[in-house]
Amino acid sequence: MLRLGTRRSRLALAQAEEVAVALRAAGETVELVPIVTAGDRGVPATASPEGVKGLFVAEIVRALQAGEIDLAVHSAKDLPAGDPDGVVVGAVPERADPRDVLVTRDGAPAGDGAVGTSSLRRRAQLRRLFPAATIVDVRGNVDTRLRRLDAGDVDGLVLAAAGLGRLGVAPAHARPFDPADMVPAPGQGALAVQVRTDDAATREVVKGLDHMASRMAFEAERTVVARLGGGCALPLGALAEVGAGEVRLRAMVIRPDGSGRVEAEASAPTPI
């Protein structure tokens, strides 16, 4: 029996079940272990050394380190840049669509209306793309945000394509951004399966879930975060794509007001 730790949100449970299904198909017995994190309890980001990222993973990592669970599944974009003591990313399954999506209520352009997001990265890029728009801080899970859109609190929302897909939510009026215009968060769309470094048996089991191209993209984007000291306090975007024997990486840093955007692109045979 493998005990798989996850947050309790509907999206987190869907992500964990995605991994559990793959493990069960390989003959493993899996039990989901939902864990309430500090972020779920509304603890402010200032209470975590890792900022917002640490709020959503710390309790799960501690449970893994303590042997209370055997593996954990996270949204890769929620992970801090470095691995905690005794823990490693044992697998990165095939990545879902990494793009951001603009969802509107009636299909009308939201360029001069109110657009909702809580992400500093998205807010900064929206200010550059839609200088006439009003950017509104909208928090909560996907269902909560969509209800605010339906209620007319905002004219549009920016959401992750992968999250909508994993929840089976297909808004009537949704348009993916070109990643060149709205560079995704590092790791967006990817899942990270954590295991203990000293648990050879579980590491061997999850190895079969590793998708090479997705793993290489994850490592390239995570390296950008590590080298820039980035996190949720830095409007940073990064997207790596793998093909033809090389890793192609685009990275972007932008001022919170949408000005001073700096971009770089590179390619190499390996992600690091």
N, C-alpha and C positions, 0 to 999 in steps of 0.2 A: 504494500500500500504506500503510495506516494502522497504526502500531504502538501498541497499546493497553496501557498499564501497569496492573497490578493486583497485589494481594497474592496469595500462593500458596494461601491457605486455600480449602477447598471452597466455602464461601459466597461469598468474594470472586470466585472464578473463575466461579461461577454468575451473580453480578451483572454481571461483565464480559461474559460470554457473552450476557446479556440485551441489553446495549447493542450488542455486535457483531452479533447477529442483526438488530437494527433497522437498523444501518448497511449490512449486506450486502443487506438488502431494498431499500435505497435505491441499490444498485449499487456500493457500496464494497468493496474488498478489505481485510480486517482480520486482523491477526496479534496474538494475545495475548502479552504479555511479562510473565510472572510475576516479581515482585521480592520478595525477603525483606526485611522491615522490622525495625527495632529491636525493636518489640513482639513480632514473631514469634520473635526470638532471645531473648526474655526479659529485655531490658534494663529496668531499673526506671524508673518514671515520673519519678523525681527527676532523671534524666539528660536530660530533654527540657524546654526552656523552655515548651512547650505542654502539659506533663503527658502523660497517657495518650493524648490525641488526637494529639499530635505523633509519638508512637512508631509509629503505624500509617500515617502518611502522608508523613513527612519524606523518606524515601529515594525514594519515588515522585515526589514534587514535584521533588526535585533532578534526577532523570532527565528529567523533563519540561522543566525549565529548561535543562538541558544539551543538549536536542535528541536524547536517546537514545530517547525515545518521542514520539509525536505527541499523545496524549491519555491521560487517566487516569480510572479510574472508582473512586469511593469510596462507602462508606456515608455519606450526608450527615451523620449524627450523629457521625462520626469527624472531621469537618473542624473546625479552629479557626475562630474567629469572623471572622477577616480573611483576605483573599486574600494569598498570598505575592507577592513581587516578580515581575512578568512573567507571572503566572498568573491566570486568571479562570475562574469556573464558566460554561462555555459552554452547558450544557443541564442541566435537571432533568427527566428522563422522568417519565411518569405514576407517581405514588406508589402503593406497595403499602399494605396495611393497617398503620397506624401503632401499633396497640394492643400492649400486653403481654398475655401469655397465661400462665395458671397451669396447668402440666402436673402431674398426679398419677399415681401408679403404678396405683391401682385405682379411681379415681373418688371416693374418700372425701375429705371436706373436710380441708384441710391446716392449718386454723386453729390447732390446738394441737399440730402436729407440727413437723418440721424442714423448712424451706423454703430452697432454695439459690439464691443469686445472688451475683455479684461486684460488681454495680452499687450505688454509694452511694445513688443516687436510688431504686432499687427497694427497697433495704434499709430506708431511712427510711420509705417509704410502707407497706411490709409491716408495720413495727412499729406503725404507726398502725392499719392495717386488721385485723391479727391479733396483738393484744398478747400472747396466750398462746403464740404460735409461737416456735420457736428458729430464728434466721436463721443459715444456714451459708454460709460463703464457698466458692462452687463456681466454678471457673474452667475454661477450656478451650473447645474448639469445641462445637457443638451435639451432635455424636455422643458426645463424651466426657461431657458433662453428662447426657445421657439414659442412658448406661451406668451412671453413678453412681446415678441414680434407680432403674433396674432392679435394681441391686445392693443397694438398701435403705439406701444411705448417707444419703439424704434421702427425705422423704415427698412433696415437691413441688419444682418448679422454676419460676422465672419466666423466660420466653424471649420474644423478639420474634416476633409473628405473621408479619411479613414474612420473617424469616430462615427460619422453618419452611416457609413457602410456597415460597420460592425454592429450597430444598433438596428440595422434594417430600416433606417429612416430615409425617405426619399422626398424631400420638399419639392413642391410643384415648381418653384422658381429658384433654382440654384445654378450658379455659374462658377466653375473652377477658375481661379486666378492662374495666369501664366506665371510659373515659378520665377521667371526673370523679373516680373513686376512685384510679386509678393513672395519673397524668398521664405521657404518654410523654416520652422524651428529645427535645429539639429535633432535628428532621430525621429521626426514626426512620421507617423504611419508605421513605424517599426515597433516590435515587441522585444523586450529583453528578458531572458529566462535566467535568473540568478540561482546559483547552487553554492554550497560550501566547497572550498578548495580541497578539503581533506575527505570529501565524500566521493570516492572514486566510482562507486557503483552508480550513483545518480548522475554524475558527470558523463559517464558512458551512455546512460539511457538518453539524456537530453541531447547528446551529440548528434543523434539522428534527426533532430529538428532544425539543425543549423543550415541556413541557406547561404551559400558562399557569397553571392553578390550582395545580399542584404547585410551580411556580416561585414563585408569590406566597406560598404557605404556607411554603416553605423560607426565603424572604427575611424573612418576619415572625418566624419562630422564631429564625433566625440573629441577627437584630437584638436580640432579647431577650438572647441569650447575650453579645453584644458589650457591651450596655449594663450588664449585671450583672457583667461580667468573669468569666462562668461557664465551666465546663468540667467535667471529671470530679471536681474537688475540691469542687464545689458541688452539693448535691442539688436540681437544677433540672429542672423539667418544663415543656414548652410544646407546645401543639398549636394550629395555625391551620387553619381550614376556610374555603373560598371558595365563595360562592354568592350569588345575588340581588344581584350588583354590589358586594359588600363582603367584606372579610376579617375573620373573627371569630377572636379569639385568646384562649386561656386560658393563663395562666402560673402556676407554683407554685414556691415555695421552701420547704423544710422542714428542720428540724434533723435531724442524723443519727440521733437517738434517736426520731424520729417525732413530736416535739412541735413547737409553734411554727410550724405550717404557715400560710403566708401565700399567698393566691391573689388573682389579679386577672383581669378579663376586659375586653376592649375590642373595638370594631369600627370599621372605617374603609374608605374606598374603595380605598386603596392599602396595601401591606404595610409601608411605612416612613414 
